[in-house]
Amino acid sequence: MAYDEELANRVRDLIQAEEGITEMRMFGGLAFLIHGNMAVSASGQGGLLLRVDPADSEALLTDPDARRFEMRGRQMDGWLRIDPSGVTTKRQLKQWVTRGVAYARSLPPKQ
């Protein structure tokens, strides 16, 4: 499944003023990176793929629209999938995107 281009545009609108933003196709979606670190992605499976502080993963999973990202059968702390129902409003989307951008900004820039 291709990523949701409308969702990608909504994310782009929220972060276009951020310094160091680049876009890259990865994980079957369109990822938005801050100085080379992925912050958020319009997922090819619907909704968002979000990078967060691994220490916050458990607390964020209390949201019914959030679940751990799984790669090759392994669930990964610090990576969440946000279901499409969790990003229907601008407020919902902004809270997740802001969290992903903040975490990506906390990481050292990639070369």
N, C-alpha and C positions, 0 to 999 in steps of 0.2 A: 504494500500500500504506500502510495506517495504521501509525503507530509502535507499537512493542511496549509496551503499558501495564504489563506486569510489569517490563520493564526500566526504564521510567520510575519506577516505584515503588521499585525497588532503588536507583536513583540518588538519588531523593528521601530514602530512608532514610539514605544516606551523608552527605548534605549539609544535612539539615534544621536542624542547629544553626549553620550558617554565617550570619554577619550579612550582610544586604543581598541575600538570595536572592529572585529572582522567577522565575516560569515564564511562558513565552510560546510559542505555536505559531509556528514558523518553519522554513523549509527542509523542509517536509513532516513535521516531527517536533515533539517537545516539548523546547524549549530551557530550560536552567537558566542564569540570568544572575546575575552578582555585580555589584552596583551598576551595572547596565545593560550589562555586558560579557558576552557569551556565554562560558560555560566548557565546557559539555557539552550534548549533545542526544541523546535517544532518537530515532534516525533513522527516518524513514518508509521508508527502504530497508533497514532492519535494522541492528542493531548501534548503534554510537555515532558521532556527529559530534563531534569534539573540537577545541578551540582550544588551541594550544601556541605556545611561543616559536618564531618562524620559524627562528631559528638552530639549534634542536634538531630540526627536521623530518627532515633527512637521517639523523641517528643513530636516530631513532625508527622510521624505515622499515625498519630491520633486523629488526623484529618481523614475523613472517609474517602476522599478523592486521591489520597497519596498512598503509594506502595513502593517498596524497594525495587530498584532497577535490577534486573537479572540478566547476566551474561553467561552463556554456556552452562546454565543450571546453577550458577552461583549468585546469590544475592549480595549486593555490594552496599556497605554503609557509605554515606556521602553522595549517593546517587539515587534520585527518586523519579518515579513516573507519576505524573499528575494526570488523572483522567480528564477527558474533555469536559465533563460536567463540572470540574473544579476550576475551569478558566472561561466560563461563559460570560462573566461580566468583566468590565475593565478593572474593577476593584480586586476581584479574585486574581486575575492575571497579574496585575501590578504587584500584589503581595508576594507571589511566587518569583516573578522576574527580579524584583528588588532583592530578594534573598539570594538568588543565584548570582546576581551581579556583585553583591557585597562579598560573597565568599570568593568569587574569582578574583576580585580586587585584592583580597587579603593574601593571595599567593604571589610568589615571585614571578616576574615576567619570564616567559619562555623566549629563548633565543631564536 
